[in-house]
Amino acid sequence: MSTTPHSPETESSQDESHWAKPVSGLKVSDVPSGVNNLNVEGRQVVGPLQGFGQLWQKTYRARFGSDVTPTEVVKVWKETLPDLMPAGSRFYPSMAGVQPGEILLINATMPGMPPGMTVSTGVMILYVDDVSFTVMTPEGHPESGFNTFSAYEDDDGETVAQIQSLARANDPIFEFGFRFMGFSAHQEKIWQSVLTSLASQFDLDPQVETNKVCVDSRVQWSQAKNVWHNSVIRTTLNAPLRLGRRLFKRG
């Protein structure tokens, strides 16, 4: 049985309503109060071909047993997505929720960043159906590629919840971070935590299986220019401006 039953890389849909419409640049329709809309507005979405670093496929799975269906799992996943994220990482869906073409804003901490500082970025929801949804990254995001969140029934009749990514670091700085600064381990802990939190919604506590495959060990030096959009750099440079605006408003 395929482990990516509804990813855009392996299946084409006859129903266009499941897919985001092509756009020339991302548009954030609504921003929750207190959330910084930075590094998303106007950006292009980018896949693995546009990234810099080594290409990795990472798969995280948790078995939920036979008392819950894949549709039930993904329904809860969509409804509780922000609450499933661990401390230090937060998703902010639009008012429309998990729908094709909508933007999930993200504020997240990363290893090596000053305490209390978060990176502002986001992802576009590329594909949605009853048993899966896929997001695609914008320019400047730590990675360039896809994440598919899904559930399926295995050959034993058990429901399996899965997160699978196909992505590479967006630029040389992020590649250094993934290789030498703990970005990779930090990312893996986040998705393992999400699956554990999702299972707790059904009073389950399964073991999360993690599988990593380096699909392409080469880096793409032609994409080193992506550093211009690096979300960590731009968030850091924007921090004094945001502080100044707050002080001005208070004054």
Short mmCIF file of the C-alpha atoms (twelve columns), coordinates in Angstrom:
data_MODEL
# 
_entry.id   MODEL 
# 
loop_
_atom_site.group_PDB 
_atom_site.id 
_atom_site.type_symbol 
_atom_site.label_atom_id 
_atom_site.label_alt_id 
_atom_site.label_comp_id 
_atom_site.label_asym_id 
_atom_site.label_seq_id 
_atom_site.Cartn_x 
_atom_site.Cartn_y 
_atom_site.Cartn_z 
_atom_site.pdbx_PDB_model_num 
ATOM 1   C CA . MET A 1   0.000   0.000  0.000   1 
ATOM 2   C CA . SER A 2   1.286   3.500  -0.823  1 
ATOM 3   C CA . THR A 3   2.534   5.476  2.170   1 
ATOM 4   C CA . THR A 4   1.621   8.762  0.477   1 
ATOM 5   C CA . PRO A 5   -1.888  7.988  -0.763  1 
ATOM 6   C CA . HIS A 6   -2.868  11.554 -1.572  1 
ATOM 7   C CA . SER A 7   0.351   13.527 -1.997  1 
ATOM 8   C CA . PRO A 8   0.606   15.783 -5.060  1 
ATOM 9   C CA . GLU A 9   3.709   13.911 -6.191  1 
ATOM 10  C CA . THR A 10  1.902   10.590 -6.558  1 
ATOM 11  C CA . GLU A 11  -1.716  11.296 -7.464  1 
ATOM 12  C CA . SER A 12  -3.611  13.650 -9.758  1 
ATOM 13  C CA . SER A 13  -7.118  14.669 -8.836  1 
ATOM 14  C CA . GLN A 14  -10.064 14.916 -11.191 1 
ATOM 15  C CA . ASP A 15  -11.766 17.324 -8.782  1 
ATOM 16  C CA . GLU A 16  -10.095 20.735 -9.045  1 
ATOM 17  C CA . SER A 17  -11.839 21.878 -5.873  1 
ATOM 18  C CA . HIS A 18  -9.269  19.910 -3.867  1 
ATOM 19  C CA . TRP A 19  -6.374  21.964 -5.256  1 
ATOM 20  C CA . ALA A 20  -5.229  25.534 -4.673  1 
ATOM 21  C CA . LYS A 21  -5.540  27.763 -7.709  1 
ATOM 22  C CA . PRO A 22  -2.293  29.026 -9.290  1 
ATOM 23  C CA . VAL A 23  -1.218  32.430 -7.972  1 
ATOM 24  C CA . SER A 24  1.571   34.840 -8.916  1 
ATOM 25  C CA . GLY A 25  2.226   35.654 -5.264  1 
ATOM 26  C CA . LEU A 26  0.806   34.616 -1.903  1 
ATOM 27  C CA . LYS A 27  -1.943  36.763 -0.409  1 
ATOM 28  C CA . VAL A 28  -2.773  36.699 3.301   1 
ATOM 29  C CA . SER A 29  -6.500  37.437 3.584   1 
ATOM 30  C CA . ASP A 30  -6.717  37.838 7.356   1 
ATOM 31  C CA . VAL A 31  -4.139  38.004 10.124  1 
ATOM 32  C CA . PRO A 32  -5.015  37.045 13.716  1 
ATOM 33  C CA . SER A 33  -4.429  39.747 16.308  1 
ATOM 34  C CA . GLY A 34  -0.843  39.811 17.575  1 
ATOM 35  C CA . VAL A 35  0.528   37.645 14.749  1 
ATOM 36  C CA . ASN A 36  3.307   39.022 12.575  1 
ATOM 37  C CA . ASN A 37  2.567   38.681 8.849   1 
ATOM 38  C CA . LEU A 38  6.149   38.642 7.603   1 
ATOM 39  C CA . ASN A 39  7.945   36.627 4.900   1 
ATOM 40  C CA . VAL A 40  4.702   35.420 3.285   1 
ATOM 41  C CA . GLU A 41  2.814   38.248 1.544   1 
ATOM 42  C CA . GLY A 42  3.700   38.411 -2.149  1 
ATOM 43  C CA . ARG A 43  6.127   35.480 -2.029  1 
ATOM 44  C CA . GLN A 44  6.175   32.646 -4.549  1 
ATOM 45  C CA . VAL A 45  5.647   29.070 -3.434  1 
ATOM 46  C CA . VAL A 46  8.699   26.869 -3.989  1 
ATOM 47  C CA . GLY A 47  9.183   23.122 -4.308  1 
ATOM 48  C CA . PRO A 48  12.223  20.853 -3.976  1 
ATOM 49  C CA . LEU A 49  13.551  21.914 -7.391  1 
ATOM 50  C CA . GLN A 50  13.912  25.510 -6.186  1 
ATOM 51  C CA . GLY A 51  15.765  24.702 -2.934  1 
ATOM 52  C CA . PHE A 52  19.491  24.648 -2.154  1 
ATOM 53  C CA . GLY A 53  20.350  21.786 0.205   1 
ATOM 54  C CA . GLN A 54  20.260  18.012 0.217   1 
ATOM 55  C CA . LEU A 55  16.839  16.594 -0.645  1 
ATOM 56  C CA . TRP A 56  15.252  14.530 2.137   1 
ATOM 57  C CA . GLN A 57  12.071  12.517 2.426   1 
ATOM 58  C CA . LYS A 58  11.032  12.176 6.064   1 
ATOM 59  C CA . THR A 59  8.074   10.062 7.173   1 
ATOM 60  C CA . TYR A 60  6.480   9.992  10.621  1 
ATOM 61  C CA . ARG A 61  3.766   7.427  11.414  1 
ATOM 62  C CA . ALA A 62  1.591   6.519  14.382  1 
ATOM 63  C CA . ARG A 63  -0.864  3.612  14.494  1 
ATOM 64  C CA . PHE A 64  -4.277  4.534  15.872  1 
ATOM 65  C CA . GLY A 65  -5.837  1.053  15.829  1 
ATOM 66  C CA . SER A 66  -9.087  -0.028 14.232  1 
ATOM 67  C CA . ASP A 67  -11.588 1.898  16.372  1 
ATOM 68  C CA . VAL A 68  -11.113 5.167  14.502  1 
ATOM 69  C CA . THR A 69  -11.275 5.779  10.739  1 
ATOM 70  C CA . PRO A 70  -8.834  7.789  8.596   1 
ATOM 71  C CA . THR A 71  -11.594 10.316 7.861   1 
ATOM 72  C CA . GLU A 72  -12.246 10.848 11.574  1 
ATOM 73  C CA . VAL A 73  -8.537  11.327 12.262  1 
ATOM 74  C CA . VAL A 74  -8.028  13.933 9.546   1 
ATOM 75  C CA . LYS A 75  -11.241 15.766 10.504  1 
ATOM 76  C CA . VAL A 76  -9.931  16.228 14.043  1 
ATOM 77  C CA . TRP A 77  -6.475  17.071 12.678  1 
ATOM 78  C CA . LYS A 78  -7.876  19.952 10.615  1 
ATOM 79  C CA . GLU A 79  -10.019 21.262 13.464  1 
ATOM 80  C CA . THR A 80  -7.307  21.187 16.136  1 
ATOM 81  C CA . LEU A 81  -4.178  21.874 14.070  1 
ATOM 82  C CA . PRO A 82  -2.990  24.964 16.028  1 
ATOM 83  C CA . ASP A 83  -3.434  23.189 19.366  1 
ATOM 84  C CA . LEU A 84  -1.354  20.203 18.279  1 
ATOM 85  C CA . MET A 85  1.838   22.201 17.829  1 
ATOM 86  C CA . PRO A 86  4.402   22.040 20.659  1 
ATOM 87  C CA . ALA A 87  5.561   25.023 22.704  1 
ATOM 88  C CA . GLY A 88  7.673   27.376 20.631  1 
ATOM 89  C CA . SER A 89  5.940   26.573 17.335  1 
ATOM 90  C CA . ARG A 90  2.526   27.871 16.402  1 
ATOM 91  C CA . PHE A 91  0.258   27.601 13.338  1 
ATOM 92  C CA . TYR A 92  -2.287  30.336 12.646  1 
ATOM 93  C CA . PRO A 93  -4.894  29.244 10.074  1 
ATOM 94  C CA . SER A 94  -7.054  31.792 8.319   1 
ATOM 95  C CA . MET A 95  -10.726 32.141 9.243   1 
ATOM 96  C CA . ALA A 96  -11.546 29.710 6.412   1 
ATOM 97  C CA . GLY A 97  -9.497  26.991 8.110   1 
ATOM 98  C CA . VAL A 98  -7.742  24.182 6.268   1 
ATOM 99  C CA . GLN A 99  -8.907  24.873 2.719   1 
ATOM 100 C CA . PRO A 100 -7.064  24.854 -0.643  1 
ATOM 101 C CA . GLY A 101 -5.240  28.114 -1.288  1 
ATOM 102 C CA . GLU A 102 -5.441  29.360 2.301   1 
ATOM 103 C CA . ILE A 103 -2.355  30.460 4.216   1 
ATOM 104 C CA . LEU A 104 -1.131  29.055 7.527   1 
ATOM 105 C CA . LEU A 105 0.996   31.691 9.223   1 
ATOM 106 C CA . ILE A 106 3.771   30.289 11.418  1 
ATOM 107 C CA . ASN A 107 5.703   31.728 14.350  1 
ATOM 108 C CA . ALA A 108 8.404   29.329 15.513  1 
ATOM 109 C CA . THR A 109 11.607  29.198 17.517  1 
ATOM 110 C CA . MET A 110 14.723  27.618 16.060  1 
ATOM 111 C CA . PRO A 111 17.961  26.381 17.659  1 
ATOM 112 C CA . GLY A 112 20.526  29.147 18.114  1 
ATOM 113 C CA . MET A 113 17.997  31.989 18.153  1 
ATOM 114 C CA . PRO A 114 17.882  34.444 21.086  1 
ATOM 115 C CA . PRO A 115 15.357  33.522 23.817  1 
ATOM 116 C CA . GLY A 116 11.898  34.852 23.117  1 
ATOM 117 C CA . MET A 117 12.545  35.442 19.428  1 
ATOM 118 C CA . THR A 118 10.485  33.589 16.822  1 
ATOM 119 C CA . VAL A 119 10.808  33.247 13.059  1 
ATOM 120 C CA . SER A 120 7.815   34.552 11.128  1 
ATOM 121 C CA . THR A 121 6.878   32.558 8.052   1 
ATOM 122 C CA . GLY A 122 3.993   30.444 6.746   1 
ATOM 123 C CA . VAL A 123 2.861   27.850 4.213   1 
ATOM 124 C CA . MET A 124 0.170   27.632 1.547   1 
ATOM 125 C CA . ILE A 125 -2.378  24.821 1.663   1 
ATOM 126 C CA . LEU A 126 -1.959  23.138 -1.700  1 
ATOM 127 C CA . TYR A 127 -4.367  20.187 -1.509  1 
ATOM 128 C CA . VAL A 128 -7.191  19.054 0.794   1 
ATOM 129 C CA . ASP A 129 -9.531  16.062 0.863   1 
ATOM 130 C CA . ASP A 130 -11.217 13.938 3.533   1 
ATOM 131 C CA . VAL A 131 -8.109  11.942 4.408   1 
ATOM 132 C CA . SER A 132 -5.211  14.316 3.730   1 
ATOM 133 C CA . PHE A 133 -3.964  17.850 3.271   1 
ATOM 134 C CA . THR A 134 -0.698  19.084 1.790   1 
ATOM 135 C CA . VAL A 135 1.131   22.364 2.369   1 
ATOM 136 C CA . MET A 136 3.793   24.010 0.207   1 
ATOM 137 C CA . THR A 137 6.489   26.382 1.393   1 
ATOM 138 C CA . PRO A 138 7.155   29.982 0.237   1 
ATOM 139 C CA . GLU A 139 10.430  31.660 -0.616  1 
ATOM 140 C CA . GLY A 140 12.494  32.270 2.510   1 
ATOM 141 C CA . HIS A 141 11.017  29.403 4.506   1 
ATOM 142 C CA . PRO A 142 13.627  27.140 6.172   1 
ATOM 143 C CA . GLU A 143 12.764  24.417 3.656   1 
ATOM 144 C CA . SER A 144 11.653  24.298 0.055   1 
ATOM 145 C CA . GLY A 145 9.086   21.584 -0.599  1 
ATOM 146 C CA . PHE A 146 5.936   19.834 0.594   1 
ATOM 147 C CA . ASN A 147 4.471   18.387 3.791   1 
ATOM 148 C CA . THR A 148 1.547   15.971 3.527   1 
ATOM 149 C CA . PHE A 149 -0.591  15.175 6.575   1 
ATOM 150 C CA . SER A 150 -2.734  12.088 6.032   1 
ATOM 151 C CA . ALA A 151 -4.373  9.003  7.458   1 
ATOM 152 C CA . TYR A 152 -4.956  5.650  5.783   1 
ATOM 153 C CA . GLU A 153 -5.929  2.080  6.599   1 
ATOM 154 C CA . ASP A 154 -3.076  -0.425 6.439   1 
ATOM 155 C CA . ASP A 155 -3.237  -4.067 5.387   1 
ATOM 156 C CA . ASP A 156 -4.158  -5.107 8.956   1 
ATOM 157 C CA . GLY A 157 -7.187  -2.822 9.017   1 
ATOM 158 C CA . GLU A 158 -5.540  -0.329 11.370  1 
ATOM 159 C CA . THR A 159 -5.677  3.421  10.852  1 
ATOM 160 C CA . VAL A 160 -2.269  5.046  10.464  1 
ATOM 161 C CA . ALA A 161 -1.719  8.790  10.855  1 
ATOM 162 C CA . GLN A 162 1.228   10.054 8.852   1 
ATOM 163 C CA . ILE A 163 3.272   13.169 8.156   1 
ATOM 164 C CA . GLN A 164 5.562   13.001 5.151   1 
ATOM 165 C CA . SER A 165 7.835   15.738 3.847   1 
ATOM 166 C CA . LEU A 166 9.809   16.017 0.635   1 
ATOM 167 C CA . ALA A 167 12.006  19.057 0.978   1 
ATOM 168 C CA . ARG A 168 15.485  20.553 1.025   1 
ATOM 169 C CA . ALA A 169 16.934  23.535 2.876   1 
ATOM 170 C CA . ASN A 170 16.053  26.735 1.069   1 
ATOM 171 C CA . ASP A 171 19.487  28.381 1.157   1 
ATOM 172 C CA . PRO A 172 23.082  27.830 2.384   1 
ATOM 173 C CA . ILE A 173 22.400  29.319 5.839   1 
ATOM 174 C CA . PHE A 174 19.481  26.981 6.462   1 
ATOM 175 C CA . GLU A 175 21.475  24.040 5.099   1 
ATOM 176 C CA . PHE A 176 24.217  24.802 7.640   1 
ATOM 177 C CA . GLY A 177 21.561  24.952 10.343  1 
ATOM 178 C CA . PHE A 178 20.053  21.587 9.380   1 
ATOM 179 C CA . ARG A 179 23.459  19.898 9.228   1 
ATOM 180 C CA . PHE A 180 25.292  21.454 12.168  1 
ATOM 181 C CA . MET A 181 22.978  23.490 14.430  1 
ATOM 182 C CA . GLY A 182 20.253  20.992 15.277  1 
ATOM 183 C CA . PHE A 183 17.546  22.275 12.932  1 
ATOM 184 C CA . SER A 184 16.884  18.750 11.645  1 
ATOM 185 C CA . ALA A 185 16.467  17.165 15.093  1 
ATOM 186 C CA . HIS A 186 14.327  20.120 16.191  1 
ATOM 187 C CA . GLN A 187 12.048  19.683 13.181  1 
ATOM 188 C CA . GLU A 188 11.697  15.949 13.784  1 
ATOM 189 C CA . LYS A 189 10.696  16.508 17.413  1 
ATOM 190 C CA . ILE A 190 7.989   18.926 16.282  1 
ATOM 191 C CA . TRP A 191 6.308   16.442 13.929  1 
ATOM 192 C CA . GLN A 192 6.663   13.581 16.414  1 
ATOM 193 C CA . SER A 193 4.999   15.797 19.017  1 
ATOM 194 C CA . VAL A 194 2.175   16.685 16.601  1 
ATOM 195 C CA . LEU A 195 1.346   13.013 16.019  1 
ATOM 196 C CA . THR A 196 1.479   12.303 19.752  1 
ATOM 197 C CA . SER A 197 -0.850  15.223 20.461  1 
ATOM 198 C CA . LEU A 198 -3.207  14.124 17.689  1 
ATOM 199 C CA . ALA A 199 -3.356  10.615 19.167  1 
ATOM 200 C CA . SER A 200 -4.203  12.072 22.574  1 
ATOM 201 C CA . GLN A 201 -7.385  13.522 21.036  1 
ATOM 202 C CA . PHE A 202 -8.522  9.885  20.769  1 
ATOM 203 C CA . ASP A 203 -7.107  8.851  24.175  1 
ATOM 204 C CA . LEU A 204 -4.278  6.978  22.465  1 
ATOM 205 C CA . ASP A 205 -0.544  6.959  23.137  1 
ATOM 206 C CA . PRO A 206 1.136   5.194  20.204  1 
ATOM 207 C CA . GLN A 207 4.821   5.015  19.362  1 
ATOM 208 C CA . VAL A 208 5.802   7.383  16.545  1 
ATOM 209 C CA . GLU A 209 7.918   5.761  13.830  1 
ATOM 210 C CA . THR A 210 10.392  8.010  11.989  1 
ATOM 211 C CA . ASN A 211 12.033  7.159  8.684   1 
ATOM 212 C CA . LYS A 212 14.513  9.404  6.835   1 
ATOM 213 C CA . VAL A 213 15.843  8.937  3.309   1 
ATOM 214 C CA . CYS A 214 18.313  11.242 1.553   1 
ATOM 215 C CA . VAL A 215 16.902  11.359 -1.974  1 
ATOM 216 C CA . ASP A 216 19.659  13.610 -3.349  1 
ATOM 217 C CA . SER A 217 22.877  14.259 -1.410  1 
ATOM 218 C CA . ARG A 218 23.965  17.105 -3.689  1 
ATOM 219 C CA . VAL A 219 23.406  20.801 -3.057  1 
ATOM 220 C CA . GLN A 220 22.170  23.157 -5.772  1 
ATOM 221 C CA . TRP A 221 24.610  26.073 -5.855  1 
ATOM 222 C CA . SER A 222 22.487  27.779 -8.497  1 
ATOM 223 C CA . GLN A 223 19.929  28.361 -5.713  1 
ATOM 224 C CA . ALA A 224 22.355  29.942 -3.213  1 
ATOM 225 C CA . LYS A 225 20.743  33.281 -4.080  1 
ATOM 226 C CA . ASN A 226 17.702  32.168 -2.071  1 
ATOM 227 C CA . VAL A 227 19.470  33.607 0.984   1 
ATOM 228 C CA . TRP A 228 18.050  37.003 -0.067  1 
ATOM 229 C CA . HIS A 229 14.627  35.845 1.191   1 
ATOM 230 C CA . ASN A 230 15.903  34.057 4.340   1 
ATOM 231 C CA . SER A 231 13.110  34.361 6.914   1 
ATOM 232 C CA . VAL A 232 15.441  34.297 9.940   1 
ATOM 233 C CA . ILE A 233 17.511  37.202 8.603   1 
ATOM 234 C CA . ARG A 234 14.465  39.224 7.616   1 
ATOM 235 C CA . THR A 235 12.679  38.525 10.921  1 
ATOM 236 C CA . THR A 236 15.802  39.609 12.835  1 
ATOM 237 C CA . LEU A 237 16.198  42.809 10.819  1 
ATOM 238 C CA . ASN A 238 12.499  43.579 11.209  1 
ATOM 239 C CA . ALA A 239 12.505  43.178 15.002  1 
ATOM 240 C CA . PRO A 240 13.805  46.716 15.819  1 
ATOM 241 C CA . LEU A 241 11.236  48.221 13.448  1 
ATOM 242 C CA . ARG A 242 8.413   46.331 15.144  1 
ATOM 243 C CA . LEU A 243 9.652   47.421 18.570  1 
ATOM 244 C CA . GLY A 244 9.847   51.029 17.406  1 
ATOM 245 C CA . ARG A 245 6.281   50.906 16.100  1 
ATOM 246 C CA . ARG A 246 5.040   49.524 19.419  1 
ATOM 247 C CA . LEU A 247 6.814   52.245 21.400  1 
ATOM 248 C CA . PHE A 248 5.469   54.910 19.038  1 
ATOM 249 C CA . LYS A 249 1.887   53.661 19.461  1 
ATOM 250 C CA . ARG A 250 2.269   53.612 23.252  1 
ATOM 251 C CA . GLY A 251 3.686   57.134 23.178  1 
# 
